[in-house]
Amino acid sequence: MRVKSHYDYTDEELETIFASFRLKPLMFTHEAHLRLAYVHISKYEPEQAAQNMCEQIKGYAESLSVPEKFNMTVTIASIKAMHHFMSKAKSDNFKGLTQEFPQLLTDFREIIAQHYSFNVFADLQAKQEYVAPDLLPF
């Protein structure tokens, strides 16, 4: 079977393949990133999910020789945002969550921007360490 999308994997397969840095870079889309956050939050406490995701995304970026792509603040903020939406959701799966809250896929930068007065996606400090929101807590 030729894998074309992260949806060709079960949640468990996606978690394992990503953790071992074997996910094809073209598959690591924004949606795949959020799905991995969903998988981790579903299995672990949010703090452990954030730690897992930070370690794995950082390692993945390093394995692709693009360590500058890792952003600790955005990774942790993604977990916090996903946890918030998951706690409000009626659905019990990722596709259902994104149907209930399509802004996760279409306006994610705006969701994050509601919490920060500066661009955390480009900020060097935010890339290297978690910077708490200065506008609205998660």
Steps between C-alpha positions, in 0.01 A plus 500: 500500500635840402443748783377837379372668813539485875142371496626179341642420846310415814559733794736244654693451175531875448630549854757220460617604153537863602680416826754298301545790251375289208207719393557642153552876526219576254261320734587717798245765418330737742211254516735208577665709772160565660401136463816393683416748775151349516644147522738598779241691700262205469761262641693713748448792736544836320838565663632160388349552155683833472828343612460212252416732213789736575750214509362336188459810285844628599653160422308479172620845393858408592473171308407704192788745561258790562525550878398865458149384405429386856316754712448404863239768572289414196521130583387548859239759399365249247455243774329756723270616219415144397429404860263797529307408186497130589343583837219688320445245223205267459696274268734228617742499208732739321299533178189579700690757706621681189148496357367655821783752517624555143696805615759255634588426138420833337583767760748341738742792488214729603414270792859527621513876429214553746743399775816685394570864417798396284564245225592183691549320170806714421628598845841346575440473874163331437669248276749399767290511817137520597377857525174537693221700336504870575142575392268214584595186693413164349 
